[in-house]
Amino acid sequence: MTNESARNTLNQGIEFAYGYLKDLALNQADFTSTITEAFGNIYDSDKLENLRQNWAVGIFSNIPQIQILPDTILKNADGAFSRATQTIYISDTFLTKKASTPQDSILVLL
């Protein structure tokens, strides 16, 4: 898969994720339930509400940058996150596997 093809697969997956996150944020009860299921009750409720409100209107500027890396660098992981660089890394091999279903490419991130 070329870098352009991997980027296209990722971009299509991101668009799917934005739609999913927006729909989730539009229902406050479902949003809170999903967050609590994933993270427990340890979160800043004011920051979470701000995030939900932004996502509900399609503002996703708080989502970290995403960079495609060779599978060898990620040591066979589908994806990873670096707190130091605030960057999500996703495997080119993973994107290759998901080229026919780009919406699945984002599942590693969600």
C-alpha positions in Angstrom: 0.0 0.0 0.0 1.4 3.4 -0.9 1.6 6.2 1.6 -1.2 7.9 -0.3 -3.4 4.8 -0.2 -2.8 4.4 3.5 -3.5 8.1 4.1 -6.8 7.8 2.1 -7.8 4.7 4.2 -7.1 6.6 7.4 -8.9 9.7 6.3 -12.0 7.7 5.4 -11.8 6.0 8.8 -11.4 9.4 10.6 -14.5 10.7 8.9 -16.4 7.7 10.1 -15.1 8.2 13.6 -16.1 11.9 13.6 -19.6 10.9 12.7 -19.7 8.3 15.4 -18.3 10.7 18.0 -20.7 13.4 17.0 -23.7 11.1 17.2 -22.5 9.8 20.6 -22.0 13.3 21.9 -25.5 14.4 20.9 -27.0 12.0 23.5 -25.5 13.1 26.9 -26.7 10.0 28.7 -25.1 7.6 26.2 -21.9 9.8 26.1 -21.5 9.7 29.9 -22.3 6.0 30.1 -19.7 5.2 27.4 -17.0 7.4 29.1 -17.7 5.8 32.5 -17.6 2.3 31.0 -14.2 3.1 29.4 -12.6 5.2 32.1 -14.6 4.6 35.3 -15.6 7.6 37.3 -12.2 9.3 37.3 -12.6 12.3 35.0 -13.1 16.0 35.2 -16.8 16.4 34.5 -16.5 20.0 33.4 -13.8 19.1 30.8 -15.8 16.1 29.7 -18.9 18.3 29.2 -16.9 20.8 27.2 -15.5 17.9 25.0 -19.1 16.6 24.5 -20.4 19.9 23.5 -17.6 20.4 21.0 -18.1 17.0 19.5 -21.8 17.5 19.3 -21.3 20.4 16.9 -18.4 18.7 15.0 -15.4 20.4 16.6 -12.7 17.8 16.9 -9.6 20.0 17.3 -8.7 18.3 20.5 -8.1 15.0 18.9 -4.3 14.3 18.6 -2.4 14.3 15.4 -2.3 10.8 13.7 0.8 9.6 12.0 1.2 6.4 9.9 4.3 4.4 10.7 5.8 1.1 9.4 4.7 -2.0 11.2 8.3 -2.7 12.2 8.5 0.6 14.2 5.3 -0.2 16.1 6.6 -3.7 16.8 3.5 -5.4 15.2 1.0 -3.2 17.2 -1.9 -1.9 15.2 -1.5 1.5 16.9 0.0 3.4 19.8 -0.2 6.8 21.5 2.7 8.9 22.8 1.8 11.2 25.6 5.2 13.0 25.1 4.4 14.0 21.5 0.6 13.9 21.8 0.5 11.8 18.7 -1.5 8.7 17.7 0.6 6.3 15.6 -1.1 3.7 13.4 0.5 0.9 11.5 0.7 0.9 7.7 0.2 -2.8 7.7 -3.0 -2.4 9.7 -4.3 0.2 7.2 -3.4 -2.2 4.4 -5.6 -4.9 6.0 -8.5 -2.4 6.4 -8.3 -0.8 3.0 -11.6 -2.4 1.8 -13.4 -1.3 5.0 -11.8 2.0 6.0 -14.4 2.6 8.8 -12.7 -0.4 10.5 -9.3 1.3 10.3 -10.4 3.7 13.1 -11.5 1.0 15.5 -8.0 0.7 16.8 -8.3 4.4 17.9 -11.7 4.3 19.4 
